[in-house]
């Protein structure tokens, strides 16, 4: 398949997105920029852009447009990518622009991998490659300028989009070099690897809180989100979903009342071969309001399918049954012999930890617009996994994925929800059925009841200590649905250490902690009932959101049983024995920083108040961000918990944008607080009971405590910050509740009733 991309001057990033069209040609699929009246003719004779990398282009006017292959859902990752390029390129920040990548195969970079945004991976996995791309551009521009000026390239300096020869006083701007056509140098992968990048002490852009490029367009309304898409001739679709989350089928549809709605076009029963949805319909009409009226007027009968009687209680009962089986699951960690060590331990502790179903609920509800142009399907939507989403859209349309063009939009929140592409299925099948472009927008009720939620989890932990209180054994079973296995992508699964087959490590990450314990087993057990009835997704923090709830709560329980201060006990376990990568030491330092900032152990607290600690290595052991939290809470005799302050310290290695890091850490900590105390979804008769924010109640602004953040930037490799603080807050709060009241809580969310019950116990 040949790809031909015409170059245009990026007057605005929005122009590039809106004018990206696809047509067919004799050579196959042709990608190009067109559709803006007069633009193609006016630019035909203009000097070409200089493209040192697929990830950015420099126009003849000197503007540098960075294409971001990651989803930007408010975390400003597009601006971060531009900042990394800008540092090595030597451009002026006011010359930088951003664009969002399509699903063009050229953006499936062999170094950066598939277009997926999650795991707090974006900066850590892109920093080096984007730095080298920027440096390559600087070197090519310098060589071009040297040729144009007739001076040695080694005598030139680059700063603020200018290339200067100090001896002769000659200088050229980036725009001058691009217009001259002298910048022609290209780099092989080996040459890119060989480029010597700046040392941290040489940075002039990295570590500076520059203005975020995307904020002006997002505040003046010109930034286009999926919900903003308008296409000539477009009609609207409203989905009708069954009372059962998954497995239902449509038995019959009576559309006689829907036909009375003005503008009603058609009711389409989805035939979703991708199995992303089951039992869905979409009502199509000339306006969204009429589509909703028509959807409400449809009389649909369903077969509830195999999950029609499943509930949260039955999911938990099944999890407990599976955990008791000796041969269920696969081993994620298998070090030593915990059973033997527990048999000889001076003291053995055993506890069960649970988390409920949780919903993403981003402010921009799910939406997608589908348009067929000949053989080409265009999808306009914000998504976090272009590679997979394009395949699902193709499957829904019954076409080859190479004939799907995805127009990436800004995301009004994602948090893992837009790793899934269910919103594309009704848009695609409705557009195919009515022969017009169709925009589908979920209601909040659709969004909540059909979310690919964080799964209900059950964990059983056993721990043993010797006579000195030293941890000698820990056995940890994790039972849940397996969200990543649902994707059907083998590369996202991990081999089990007991060779029983692949497991979903995204259900157990975090359980392979950095504490020293000689006998440690972790078993990942798939709850097939939950997997079927509540097809789960990745919610901000993924597995560490529940694994560290269990681990960090149990460490506190062990410390209490051993008569040790829980913070000091953690420090003793983080001795780095057997860990040669320095992870234990970095986590220890982060914990000490949080303790110091919070004043942990230095002041006497009033009765009914307490501080609790937790420290985590989220997201994954191989891509850890070292994060610690001290929670200060007050517990009333009624069991009501008030969080007075959260103190979070995080080791980010290299910080690109300090203000953005602090914002993400604060937001993550508050999300962790929300999950700890307020958020819970329940399943009854196969369906999610909570349909809006009256029943599903995330943290309100009036409940926000003081949040203090310490960022440790030590020049090490950049780490991720979007999710780790989510995972550390709940156990810190739970541990603080114990120190304040003596109540030990083991279920999320933590309720006043549970605290009061534990206080009495």
TORLOTI-756666 format. One record per residue (C-alpha): residue number from 1; x, y, z. Coordinates in nm, 3 decimals. Each point is the difference from the previous one (the first is absolute). Example, Ala and Ser with C-alpha at 12.3 -4.5 7.8 and 13.67 -1.06 7.14 Angstrom:
    n        X        Y        Z
    1    1.230   -0.450    0.780
    2    0.137    0.344   -0.066
//
This chain:
    n        X        Y        Z
    1    0.000    0.000    0.000
    2    0.148    0.332   -0.104
    3   -0.036    0.313    0.212
    4    0.043    0.344   -0.155
    5   -0.014    0.295    0.234
    6   -0.006    0.350   -0.142
    7    0.165    0.263    0.214
    8   -0.194    0.300    0.122
    9    0.092    0.290    0.217
   10   -0.155   -0.074    0.340
   11   -0.182    0.328    0.055
   12   -0.171   -0.165    0.294
   13   -0.004   -0.352    0.131
   14   -0.378   -0.001   -0.052
   15    0.041    0.069   -0.371
   16    0.214   -0.311   -0.030
   17   -0.257   -0.217    0.174
   18   -0.303    0.130   -0.184
   19    0.163   -0.021   -0.340
   20    0.129   -0.356    0.032
   21   -0.197   -0.190   -0.262
   22    0.045   -0.334   -0.165
   23   -0.090   -0.106   -0.351
   24    0.067   -0.291   -0.227
   25    0.246    0.004   -0.285
   26    0.147   -0.249   -0.242
   27    0.296   -0.049    0.231
   28   -0.220   -0.099    0.296
   29   -0.076    0.199    0.311
   30    0.120    0.358   -0.037
   31    0.037    0.218    0.305
   32    0.007    0.372   -0.061
   33   -0.106    0.343    0.110
   34   -0.286    0.153   -0.193
   35   -0.350    0.125    0.043
   36    0.077    0.357    0.109
   37   -0.097    0.227   -0.290
   38    0.298    0.160   -0.168
   39    0.260   -0.149    0.234
   40    0.134   -0.261   -0.239
   41    0.045    0.246   -0.288
   42    0.155    0.269    0.215
   43    0.256   -0.237    0.144
   44    0.088   -0.186   -0.314
   45    0.302    0.219   -0.073
   46    0.092    0.073    0.361
   47    0.328   -0.127    0.144
   48   -0.031   -0.341    0.156
   49   -0.002   -0.069    0.370
   50    0.312   -0.154    0.146
   51   -0.084   -0.326    0.177
   52    0.296   -0.133    0.199
   53   -0.228   -0.261    0.153
   54   -0.347   -0.142   -0.050
   55   -0.079    0.167    0.333
   56    0.051    0.361   -0.098
   57    0.035    0.240   -0.292
   58    0.146    0.348   -0.032
   59   -0.186    0.228   -0.239
   60    0.156    0.273   -0.216
   61   -0.131    0.256    0.249
   62    0.200   -0.167    0.276
   63   -0.293   -0.150    0.189
   64    0.073   -0.346    0.140
   65   -0.298   -0.236    0.012
   66    0.045   -0.307    0.217
   67   -0.232   -0.292   -0.067
   68   -0.097   -0.175    0.320
   69   -0.066   -0.372   -0.029
   70   -0.152   -0.007    0.347
   71   -0.354    0.086    0.103
   72   -0.025    0.340    0.166
   73   -0.275   -0.016    0.258
   74    0.091    0.306    0.200
   75    0.339   -0.124    0.121
   76    0.171    0.221   -0.264
   77    0.204   -0.284   -0.144
   78    0.003    0.168   -0.344
   79    0.160    0.306    0.154
   80    0.246   -0.222    0.188
   81    0.107   -0.169   -0.322
   82    0.053    0.342   -0.156
   83    0.206    0.111    0.300
   84    0.229   -0.303   -0.027
   85    0.055    0.062   -0.373
   86    0.048    0.372    0.060
   87    0.278   -0.057    0.253
   88    0.229   -0.181   -0.242
   89   -0.116    0.179   -0.314
   90    0.081    0.341    0.145
   91   -0.327    0.156   -0.110
   92   -0.175    0.295    0.158
   93   -0.298   -0.118    0.206
   94   -0.235    0.249   -0.164
   95    0.079   -0.167   -0.334
   96   -0.123   -0.341    0.118
   97   -0.335   -0.145   -0.105
   98   -0.163   -0.339    0.057
   99   -0.206   -0.236   -0.209
  100   -0.159   -0.335    0.078
  101    0.102   -0.310   -0.193
  102   -0.236   -0.196   -0.221
  103    0.019   -0.377   -0.025
  104    0.232    0.022   -0.300
  105    0.235   -0.301    0.028
  106    0.297    0.236   -0.013
  107   -0.082    0.096    0.358
  108    0.042   -0.360    0.121
  109    0.359    0.076    0.084
  110    0.237   -0.299    0.041
  111    0.147    0.168    0.309
  112   -0.312    0.154    0.154
  113   -0.230   -0.290   -0.089
  114   -0.378    0.000   -0.044
  115   -0.207    0.314    0.051
  116   -0.119   -0.071    0.351
  117   -0.029    0.246    0.288
  118   -0.001   -0.154    0.344
  119    0.214   -0.142    0.277
  120    0.159    0.342    0.063
  121    0.230   -0.104   -0.284
  122   -0.015    0.295   -0.237
  123    0.282    0.223    0.124
  124    0.225   -0.278    0.126
  125   -0.026   -0.198   -0.324
  126    0.018    0.298   -0.236
  127    0.255    0.227    0.167
  128    0.311   -0.148   -0.162
  129   -0.144   -0.046   -0.349
  130   -0.154    0.348   -0.014
  131    0.323    0.150    0.135
  132    0.198   -0.170   -0.276
  133   -0.251    0.116   -0.260
  134    0.046    0.358    0.122
  135    0.378   -0.030    0.002
  136    0.001   -0.143   -0.352
  137   -0.198    0.299   -0.123
  138    0.241    0.241    0.166
  139    0.297   -0.174   -0.162
  140   -0.162   -0.001   -0.343
  141   -0.094    0.367    0.026
  142    0.351    0.085    0.117
  143    0.159   -0.179   -0.295
  144   -0.239    0.176   -0.237
  145    0.077    0.338    0.153
  146    0.374   -0.071   -0.015
  147   -0.028   -0.076   -0.370
  148   -0.203    0.315   -0.063
  149    0.236    0.224    0.202
  150    0.319   -0.164   -0.116
  151    0.125   -0.063    0.354
  152    0.087   -0.319    0.194
  153   -0.303   -0.159    0.168
  154    0.202   -0.047    0.317
  155    0.025    0.376    0.045
  156   -0.377    0.053    0.005
  157   -0.222    0.035    0.307
  158   -0.374   -0.066    0.011
  159   -0.240    0.176    0.234
  160   -0.356    0.130   -0.024
  161   -0.050   -0.110   -0.363
  162    0.315    0.186   -0.110
  163    0.329   -0.143   -0.128
  164    0.285    0.241    0.068
  165    0.364    0.021   -0.109
  166    0.165    0.212    0.269
  167    0.322    0.074   -0.192
  168   -0.160    0.143   -0.313
  169   -0.321    0.121    0.168
  170   -0.192   -0.192   -0.267
  171   -0.327   -0.159    0.104
  172   -0.295   -0.181   -0.148
  173   -0.338   -0.082    0.149
  174   -0.153   -0.345   -0.027
  175   -0.238    0.155   -0.253
  176    0.294    0.124   -0.211
  177    0.161   -0.345   -0.006
  178   -0.324   -0.177   -0.089
  179   -0.073    0.247   -0.281
  180    0.354   -0.042   -0.131
  181   -0.055   -0.371   -0.046
  182    0.346   -0.066    0.146
  183   -0.124   -0.216    0.287
  184    0.014   -0.347   -0.155
  185    0.188   -0.224    0.242
  186   -0.176   -0.320    0.101
  187    0.086   -0.242    0.277
  188    0.002   -0.378    0.016
  189   -0.122   -0.168    0.321
  190    0.362   -0.072    0.095
  191    0.095    0.364   -0.058
  192   -0.291    0.112    0.217
  193    0.117   -0.231    0.279
  194    0.352    0.142   -0.026
  195   -0.107    0.363    0.054
  196    0.134    0.138    0.325
  197   -0.290    0.169    0.177
  198    0.022    0.286    0.246
  199    0.087   -0.069    0.361
  200   -0.267    0.113    0.249
  201    0.211    0.297    0.108
  202   -0.011    0.128   -0.359
  203   -0.379    0.010   -0.021
  204   -0.164    0.332   -0.070
  205   -0.353   -0.129   -0.072
  206   -0.033   -0.329    0.189
  207   -0.093    0.079    0.358
  208   -0.164    0.331   -0.087
  209   -0.374    0.057    0.044
  210   -0.058    0.150   -0.343
  211   -0.355    0.094   -0.114
  212   -0.187   -0.312   -0.113
  213   -0.055    0.020   -0.375
  214   -0.350   -0.148    0.010
  215   -0.152    0.230    0.263
  216   -0.087    0.301   -0.224
  217   -0.201   -0.211   -0.246
  218   -0.167   -0.191    0.281
  219   -0.106    0.321    0.172
  220   -0.114    0.191   -0.309
  221   -0.200   -0.292   -0.136
  222    0.199   -0.067   -0.317
  223    0.142   -0.333    0.121
  224   -0.216   -0.275   -0.145
  225   -0.112   -0.288    0.218
  226   -0.181   -0.300   -0.140
  227   -0.331    0.140    0.119
  228    0.064    0.317   -0.205
  229    0.032   -0.174   -0.339
  230   -0.229    0.133   -0.271
  231   -0.013   -0.148   -0.351
  232   -0.226    0.113   -0.285
  233   -0.304   -0.223   -0.024
  234    0.061   -0.150    0.342
  235   -0.281   -0.157    0.202
  236   -0.002   -0.122    0.360
  237   -0.022   -0.329    0.182
  238   -0.114   -0.074    0.354
  239    0.075   -0.344    0.136
  240   -0.248   -0.227    0.171
  241    0.170   -0.244    0.235
  242   -0.136   -0.313    0.169
  243   -0.057   -0.035    0.375
  244    0.283   -0.255    0.014
  245    0.357    0.130   -0.032
  246    0.116   -0.278   -0.232
  247   -0.142   -0.307   -0.169
  248   -0.354    0.115   -0.080
  249   -0.156   -0.026   -0.346
  250   -0.285    0.190   -0.165
  251   -0.308   -0.217   -0.052
  252   -0.229    0.256   -0.164
  253   -0.030    0.372   -0.070
  254   -0.319    0.202   -0.038
  255    0.080    0.337   -0.156
  256   -0.358    0.118   -0.061
  257    0.021    0.275    0.264
  258    0.351    0.097   -0.110
  259   -0.135    0.066   -0.349
  260   -0.220    0.272    0.149
  261    0.309    0.196    0.110
  262    0.082    0.284   -0.245
  263    0.323   -0.066   -0.189
  264    0.016   -0.369    0.089
  265    0.190   -0.197   -0.264
  266    0.058   -0.355    0.115
  267    0.057   -0.234    0.294
  268    0.304   -0.219   -0.055
  269    0.056   -0.318    0.202
  270    0.374   -0.045    0.033
  271    0.158   -0.313   -0.139
  272    0.336    0.036    0.168
  273    0.236   -0.271   -0.122
  274    0.276    0.146    0.223
  275   -0.210   -0.094    0.305
  276    0.075    0.340    0.151
  277   -0.374    0.047    0.052
  278   -0.295   -0.236    0.036
  279   -0.370    0.083   -0.023
  280    0.043    0.363   -0.108
  281   -0.209    0.212   -0.238
  282    0.048    0.350   -0.133
  283   -0.282    0.236   -0.090
  284    0.094    0.236   -0.282
  285   -0.163    0.340   -0.053
  286    0.071    0.345   -0.140
  287    0.094    0.150    0.339
  288    0.141   -0.146    0.318
  289   -0.310    0.107    0.193
  290   -0.222   -0.184   -0.247
  291    0.229   -0.303    0.004
  292   -0.036   -0.015    0.379
  293   -0.379    0.032   -0.026
  294   -0.010   -0.276   -0.257
  295    0.225   -0.222    0.211
  296   -0.231    0.048    0.298
  297   -0.302   -0.085   -0.219
  298    0.138   -0.334   -0.119
  299   -0.161   -0.305    0.158
  300    0.268   -0.268    0.026
  301   -0.019   -0.348    0.146
  302    0.317   -0.178    0.102
  303    0.137   -0.337    0.083
  304    0.211    0.081    0.306
  305    0.254   -0.270   -0.080
  306    0.228   -0.192    0.237
  307    0.078    0.295    0.231
  308   -0.355    0.115    0.071
  309    0.007   -0.111    0.364
  310    0.360    0.088    0.088
  311    0.057    0.246    0.283
  312    0.291    0.157    0.189
  313   -0.062   -0.255    0.274
  314    0.018   -0.295   -0.238
  315    0.321    0.139   -0.155
  316    0.158    0.022    0.346
  317   -0.122   -0.346    0.098
  318    0.150   -0.143   -0.319
  319    0.330    0.179    0.069
  320    0.019   -0.151    0.347
  321   -0.078   -0.346   -0.139
  322    0.277    0.029   -0.258
  323    0.253    0.123    0.253
  324   -0.053   -0.307    0.217
  325    0.091   -0.234   -0.287
  326    0.364   -0.106    0.018
  327    0.035   -0.031   -0.377
  328   -0.174    0.319   -0.114
  329    0.186    0.286   -0.164
  330    0.362    0.047   -0.100
  331    0.299    0.122    0.194
  332    0.123    0.353   -0.061
  333    0.263   -0.019    0.275
  334    0.141   -0.327    0.136
  335    0.295    0.059    0.229
  336    0.083   -0.243    0.279
  337   -0.257   -0.207    0.188
  338   -0.255    0.213    0.187
  339   -0.200   -0.302    0.119
  340    0.301   -0.147    0.178
  341    0.107    0.337    0.139
  342   -0.351    0.072    0.126
  343    0.000   -0.337    0.171
  344    0.300    0.096    0.213
  345   -0.074    0.374    0.039
  346   -0.033    0.148    0.347
  347   -0.314    0.181   -0.104
  348   -0.228   -0.039   -0.305
  349   -0.242    0.265   -0.124
  350   -0.277   -0.059   -0.249
  351   -0.234    0.252   -0.159
  352   -0.244    0.046   -0.288
  353   -0.007    0.324   -0.200
  354   -0.269    0.099   -0.247
  355   -0.068    0.279   -0.245
  356   -0.330    0.074   -0.171
  357   -0.088    0.060   -0.362
  358    0.109    0.351   -0.097
  359   -0.105    0.215   -0.294
  360    0.210    0.240   -0.209
  361   -0.271    0.263   -0.066
  362    0.207    0.259   -0.193
  363   -0.176    0.332   -0.046
  364   -0.018   -0.032   -0.377
  365   -0.225   -0.303   -0.050
  366    0.096   -0.261   -0.257
  367   -0.057    0.109   -0.356
  368    0.108   -0.073   -0.354
  369   -0.087    0.123   -0.346
  370    0.021   -0.240   -0.294
  371   -0.001    0.086   -0.369
  372    0.046   -0.225   -0.302
  373    0.165    0.155   -0.305
  374    0.002   -0.266   -0.263
  375    0.194   -0.290    0.143
  376    0.155    0.211    0.274
  377   -0.143    0.024    0.350
  378    0.081    0.317    0.193
  379   -0.034   -0.003    0.377
  380    0.012    0.321    0.203
  381    0.044   -0.072    0.369
  382    0.238    0.043    0.289
  383    0.162   -0.333    0.083
  384    0.295   -0.130    0.200
  385    0.084   -0.301   -0.216
  386   -0.012    0.087   -0.369
  387    0.146   -0.334   -0.106
  388   -0.272   -0.205    0.168
  389   -0.282    0.249   -0.055
  390    0.058    0.004   -0.374
  391   -0.025   -0.378   -0.007
  392   -0.329    0.006    0.195
  393   -0.146    0.264   -0.233
  394    0.105   -0.213   -0.296
  395   -0.154   -0.309    0.157
  396   -0.325    0.183    0.060
  397   -0.003    0.110   -0.364
  398    0.111   -0.336   -0.138
  399    0.297    0.151   -0.184
  400    0.378   -0.027    0.007
  401    0.157    0.228    0.266
  402    0.217    0.161   -0.268
  403   -0.316    0.170   -0.129
  404   -0.069    0.172    0.334
  405    0.128    0.351    0.062
  406   -0.020    0.120    0.356
  407   -0.007    0.371    0.070
  408    0.131    0.044    0.351
  409   -0.176    0.266    0.201
  410    0.076    0.160    0.335
  411   -0.145   -0.210    0.282
  412   -0.226    0.146    0.266
  413    0.137   -0.249    0.251
  414    0.109   -0.354   -0.061
  415    0.150   -0.165    0.310
  416    0.016   -0.329   -0.192
  417   -0.363    0.010   -0.116
  418    0.097    0.091   -0.354
  419    0.234   -0.294   -0.034
  420   -0.324   -0.166   -0.110
  421   -0.184    0.078   -0.321
  422   -0.358   -0.104    0.068
  423   -0.127    0.348   -0.099
  424    0.128   -0.058   -0.354
  425   -0.213   -0.310   -0.057
  426   -0.346    0.167   -0.003
  427    0.133    0.296   -0.198
  428    0.151   -0.226   -0.266
  429   -0.296   -0.233   -0.035
  430   -0.252    0.285    0.002
  431    0.196    0.191   -0.267
  432    0.009   -0.313   -0.212
  433   -0.372   -0.061    0.048
  434   -0.123    0.352   -0.085
  435    0.264    0.102   -0.255
  436    0.085    0.323    0.183
  437    0.263    0.112    0.250
  438   -0.125   -0.080    0.351
  439    0.110    0.151    0.330
  440   -0.078   -0.215    0.304
  441    0.007    0.157    0.347
  442   -0.057   -0.205    0.312
  443   -0.222    0.128    0.275
  444    0.154   -0.001    0.346
  445   -0.217   -0.304    0.071
  446    0.141   -0.184   -0.303
  447    0.351    0.095    0.107
  448   -0.036   -0.126    0.356
  449   -0.195   -0.319   -0.055
  450    0.211   -0.111   -0.298
  451    0.341    0.106    0.130
  452    0.295   -0.234   -0.029
  453    0.042    0.036    0.372
  454    0.272   -0.064    0.253
  455   -0.079   -0.356    0.108
  456   -0.121   -0.115    0.337
  457    0.301   -0.163    0.168
  458    0.060   -0.241    0.286
  459    0.344   -0.052    0.153
  460    0.115   -0.241    0.268
  461    0.331    0.075    0.170
  462    0.187   -0.210    0.254
  463    0.317    0.125    0.169
  464    0.239   -0.142    0.253
  465    0.257    0.167    0.226
  466    0.277   -0.148    0.212
  467    0.063    0.063    0.368
  468    0.166    0.333   -0.076
  469   -0.297    0.120   -0.206
  470    0.185   -0.045   -0.329
  471   -0.217   -0.083   -0.300
  472    0.094   -0.350   -0.116
  473   -0.289   -0.098   -0.226
  474   -0.285    0.148   -0.198
  475   -0.258   -0.180   -0.213
  476   -0.230    0.213   -0.212
  477   -0.291   -0.116   -0.218
  478   -0.168    0.250   -0.234
  479   -0.338   -0.091   -0.151
  480   -0.161    0.222   -0.263
  481   -0.117    0.028   -0.357
  482    0.293    0.028   -0.240
  483   -0.047    0.328   -0.191
  484    0.306   -0.026   -0.222
  485   -0.067   -0.357   -0.106
  486   -0.334    0.124   -0.132
  487    0.188    0.199   -0.263
  488    0.116   -0.319   -0.167
  489    0.353    0.132   -0.053
  490    0.255   -0.263    0.108
  491    0.282    0.254    0.034
  492   -0.181    0.164    0.291
  493   -0.001   -0.323    0.204
  494    0.292   -0.134    0.205
  495    0.132   -0.354    0.039
  496   -0.075   -0.149    0.341
  497    0.300   -0.104    0.207
  498   -0.154   -0.344    0.053
  499   -0.024   -0.051   -0.379
  500   -0.378   -0.052    0.013
  501   -0.056    0.248   -0.282
  502   -0.032    0.375   -0.042
  503   -0.152    0.217    0.271
  504   -0.129    0.354    0.008
  505    0.275    0.184    0.189
  506   -0.218    0.312   -0.007
  507   -0.205   -0.166    0.276
  508    0.296   -0.068    0.230
  509    0.261    0.270   -0.068
  510    0.109    0.154    0.328
  511   -0.014   -0.328    0.189
  512    0.362   -0.058   -0.112
  513    0.108    0.271    0.243
  514    0.349    0.114    0.099
  515   -0.015   -0.109    0.363
  516    0.240   -0.275    0.096
  517   -0.184   -0.320    0.088
  518    0.175   -0.334   -0.058
  519   -0.318   -0.202   -0.062
  520   -0.249    0.172   -0.226
  521   -0.274   -0.141   -0.223
  522   -0.256    0.190   -0.206
  523   -0.276   -0.185   -0.183
  524   -0.208    0.163   -0.274
  525   -0.344   -0.161   -0.017
  526   -0.249    0.082   -0.274
  527   -0.362    0.034    0.108
  528   -0.176   -0.126   -0.313
  529   -0.340    0.103    0.131
  530    0.115    0.360    0.048
  531    0.186   -0.011   -0.329
  532   -0.321   -0.087   -0.182
  533   -0.256    0.203    0.195
  534    0.209    0.315    0.051
  535    0.241    0.030   -0.295
  536    0.261    0.210    0.170
  537    0.238    0.266   -0.117
  538    0.295    0.194    0.133
  539   -0.091    0.278    0.240
  540    0.260    0.258    0.101
  541    0.256   -0.190    0.211
  542   -0.094   -0.347   -0.132
  543    0.105   -0.296    0.222
  544    0.209    0.200    0.251
  545   -0.327    0.168    0.095
  546   -0.102   -0.326    0.170
  547    0.325   -0.193    0.049
  548    0.159    0.278    0.206
  549   -0.323    0.036    0.196
  550    0.065   -0.355    0.120
  551    0.379    0.013    0.025
  552    0.031    0.335    0.176
  553   -0.288   -0.078    0.236
  554    0.156   -0.335    0.091
  555    0.344    0.153    0.058
  556   -0.164    0.228    0.256
  557   -0.177   -0.293    0.161
  558    0.332   -0.187    0.023
  559    0.173    0.303    0.152
  560   -0.273    0.035    0.262
  561    0.020   -0.369    0.086
  562    0.378    0.030    0.034
  563   -0.030    0.311    0.215
  564    0.189    0.213   -0.253
  565   -0.066    0.346   -0.141
  566   -0.148   -0.071   -0.346
  567    0.216    0.258   -0.179
  568    0.322   -0.119    0.162
  569   -0.104   -0.360   -0.065
  570   -0.029    0.078   -0.372
  571    0.341    0.164    0.002
  572    0.150   -0.316    0.150
  573   -0.159   -0.209   -0.277
  574    0.134    0.231   -0.272
  575    0.359   -0.112    0.046
  576    0.049   -0.086   -0.368
  577    0.105   -0.359    0.064
  578   -0.033   -0.188   -0.326
  579   -0.098    0.317   -0.187
  580    0.289    0.128   -0.209
  581   -0.179    0.285   -0.172
  582   -0.012    0.240    0.294
  583   -0.379   -0.011    0.011
  584   -0.026   -0.073    0.371
  585    0.229    0.292    0.082
  586   -0.197    0.242   -0.218
  587   -0.326   -0.109    0.160
  588    0.154    0.035    0.346
  589    0.114    0.353   -0.081
  590   -0.347    0.091   -0.126
  591   -0.161   -0.128    0.318
  592    0.245    0.203    0.209
  593   -0.082    0.310   -0.205
  594   -0.374   -0.041    0.055
  595    0.052   -0.062    0.371
  596    0.215    0.309    0.030
  597   -0.242    0.225   -0.186
  598   -0.296   -0.127    0.204
  599    0.179    0.022    0.332
  600   -0.074   -0.369    0.059
  601    0.083   -0.105    0.355
  602    0.105    0.348    0.108
  603   -0.322    0.126    0.156
  604   -0.270   -0.125    0.233
  605   -0.335   -0.017   -0.173
  606   -0.339    0.059    0.165
  607   -0.206   -0.300    0.104
  608   -0.177   -0.155   -0.296
  609    0.266    0.114   -0.248
  610    0.282   -0.198   -0.154
  611    0.255   -0.015   -0.277
  612    0.051   -0.301   -0.224
  613    0.266   -0.075   -0.256
  614    0.030   -0.200   -0.320
  615    0.262   -0.020   -0.273
  616   -0.030   -0.148   -0.347
  617    0.196   -0.073   -0.315
  618   -0.281    0.055   -0.249
  619   -0.069   -0.063   -0.286
  620    0.208   -0.310   -0.063
  621    0.324   -0.119    0.149
  622    0.181    0.057   -0.330
  623   -0.146    0.351   -0.041
  624   -0.032    0.102    0.362
  625   -0.067    0.348    0.131
  626    0.093    0.013    0.368
  627   -0.284    0.157    0.197
  628   -0.082    0.031    0.369
  629   -0.291    0.151    0.191
  630   -0.068    0.109    0.355
  631   -0.374    0.037    0.065
  632   -0.125    0.200    0.297
  633   -0.357   -0.089    0.097
  634   -0.253    0.061    0.273
  635   -0.244   -0.274    0.097
  636   -0.323    0.087    0.178
  637   -0.167   -0.237    0.249
  638   -0.261   -0.063   -0.273
  639    0.275   -0.142   -0.221
  640   -0.012    0.299   -0.234
  641    0.344    0.066   -0.149
  642    0.127    0.346   -0.087
  643    0.324    0.022   -0.193
  644    0.178    0.310    0.122
  645    0.314   -0.016   -0.214
  646    0.175   -0.216   -0.255
  647    0.377    0.036   -0.033
  648    0.140   -0.166   -0.311
  649    0.363   -0.031   -0.105
  650    0.095   -0.138   -0.339
  651    0.333   -0.067   -0.170
  652   -0.040    0.092   -0.367
  653    0.364   -0.027   -0.103
  654   -0.001    0.281   -0.255
  655   -0.285    0.248    0.019
  656   -0.102    0.154   -0.330
  657   -0.266    0.246    0.120
  658   -0.004    0.052    0.378
  659   -0.344    0.163    0.021
  660   -0.155   -0.276   -0.211
  661    0.159   -0.267    0.218
  662   -0.143    0.157    0.313
  663   -0.342    0.028   -0.162
  664    0.001   -0.364   -0.102
  665    0.118   -0.120    0.339
  666   -0.266    0.210    0.176
  667   -0.269   -0.127   -0.236
  668    0.114   -0.360    0.041
  669    0.002    0.032    0.379
  670   -0.353    0.137   -0.001
  671   -0.115   -0.281   -0.230
  672    0.157   -0.243    0.247
  673   -0.193    0.170    0.280
  674   -0.320   -0.024   -0.204
  675    0.049   -0.374   -0.053
  676    0.091   -0.047    0.366
  677   -0.308    0.162    0.153
  678   -0.270    0.079   -0.252
  679   -0.020   -0.203   -0.321
  680   -0.188   -0.327   -0.030
  681   -0.199   -0.167   -0.274
  682   -0.207   -0.311    0.056
  683   -0.129   -0.272   -0.228
  684   -0.352   -0.138    0.035
  685   -0.175   -0.234   -0.243
  686    0.292    0.039   -0.237
  687   -0.022    0.380   -0.022
  688    0.181    0.292    0.161
  689   -0.242    0.164    0.244
  690    0.152    0.349    0.004
  691   -0.105    0.207   -0.301
  692    0.113    0.354    0.080
  693    0.191    0.212    0.250
  694   -0.281   -0.023    0.254
  695    0.068   -0.370    0.052
  696    0.367   -0.008   -0.091
  697    0.158    0.273    0.210
  698    0.361    0.097   -0.069
  699    0.183    0.246    0.225
  700   -0.169    0.342    0.012
  701    0.194    0.325    0.020
  702   -0.128    0.060    0.354
  703    0.170   -0.325    0.105
  704    0.345    0.087   -0.132
  705    0.267    0.011    0.271
  706    0.331    0.183   -0.001
  707    0.243   -0.173   -0.236
  708    0.374    0.054    0.035
  709    0.232   -0.131   -0.271
  710    0.375   -0.053    0.005
  711    0.153   -0.071   -0.340
  712    0.341   -0.166    0.000
  713    0.183    0.079   -0.324
  714    0.342   -0.161    0.009
  715    0.096   -0.013   -0.367
  716   -0.073   -0.369   -0.038
  717   -0.210   -0.129   -0.291
  718   -0.340    0.170   -0.016
  719   -0.281   -0.198    0.161
  720   -0.379    0.027   -0.021
  721   -0.220    0.203    0.233
  722   -0.357   -0.037   -0.125
  723   -0.096   -0.303    0.209
  724    0.239   -0.098    0.285
  725   -0.148    0.240    0.256
  726   -0.341   -0.160   -0.054
  727    0.129   -0.328    0.140
  728    0.167    0.126    0.317
  729   -0.284    0.201    0.154
  730   -0.256   -0.267    0.097
  731    0.241   -0.210    0.209
  732    0.145    0.313    0.161
  733   -0.354    0.104    0.102
  734   -0.085   -0.349    0.123
  735    0.317   -0.009    0.207
  736   -0.070    0.348    0.136
  737   -0.349   -0.110    0.105
  738    0.155   -0.280    0.206
  739    0.243    0.240    0.168
  740   -0.285    0.242    0.072
  741   -0.260   -0.248    0.125
  742    0.134   -0.353    0.018
  743   -0.236   -0.102   -0.279
  744    0.152   -0.219   -0.271
  745   -0.186    0.028   -0.332
  746    0.056   -0.235   -0.291
  747   -0.265    0.088   -0.259
  748   -0.017    0.289   -0.248
  749   -0.174    0.233    0.012
  750    0.043    0.055    0.373
  751   -0.337    0.074    0.161
  752   -0.091    0.152    0.335
  753   -0.190   -0.319    0.080
  754    0.307   -0.214   -0.062
  755    0.220    0.227    0.210
  756   -0.249    0.008    0.288
  757   -0.037   -0.378   -0.015
  758    0.377   -0.046    0.007
  759    0.030    0.242    0.292
  760   -0.243   -0.211    0.203
  761    0.181   -0.319   -0.098
//
